[in-house]
Amino acid sequence: MKLSIFNKDGQDAGSEVDLRDSIFDIEPNETVVYEDVRRYLAHQRQGTAKTKERSEVRGGGRKAYRQKGTGMARRGSIRSPLLKGGGTVFGPKPRKYEVKMTKKMRRLARKSALSQKAAEEAIRVVEDLEFEEPKTSRVADLISTLELDEKKVLILTAETDVNLFKSARNIPEVEVLEADKPTTYEIMYADVLIIQESAVDVLQESVEPTASEEAA
């Protein structure tokens, strides 16, 4: 698969980049994508929610009132779940929300997500953006020229670019990540992916390593 490369001003640079069909042109597996997104969201949960049961609530050591003659039920403790301040029935307990997936399934999920974006023509490859200092207007102008205003944009870089990160962080719904970092959730959440030219190989190697790297 070939995609046109845009220059720093958002215009067609007149060149193309070759993307691997095994990553960007497969039949998306929606089930695996769903499971990987579910795994990601589950891992965002702390699992620290906790309520006190009847045996853990303070008080209630003595009988609340006499057994007979009150006209009320024979209540033995004020820690009953039926009373205000009493224990909770079947409340949450600290737990792990971990969802396990094999490495092969996670890779397939990322490939499926990238292939879906490619099929939707939601991928833009641009020349490397070089910033000597943070400049929000440059990123905003690029996004505007590419007609991506009011869209959720994920910009992928070959390596950590602090100036680009600072330039984009004040623009709503625009995120900057290293090309080997985005999860299936982050790829699917974005409306459009902007990939720097030097980041293309980094992204492809992170999703589908070459045989030499896998052997190492």
Secondary structure by P-SEA (a helix, b strand, c coil): cbbbbbccccccccbbbbcccccccccccaaaaaaaaaaaaaaaccccbbbbcccccccccccccccccccccccccccccccccccccccccccccbbbbcaaaaaaaaaaaaaaaaaacccccccbbbbccccaaaaaaaaaaacccccbbbbbcccccaaaaaaccccccbbbbccccccaaaaaaccbbbbcccaaaaaaaaaccccccccc
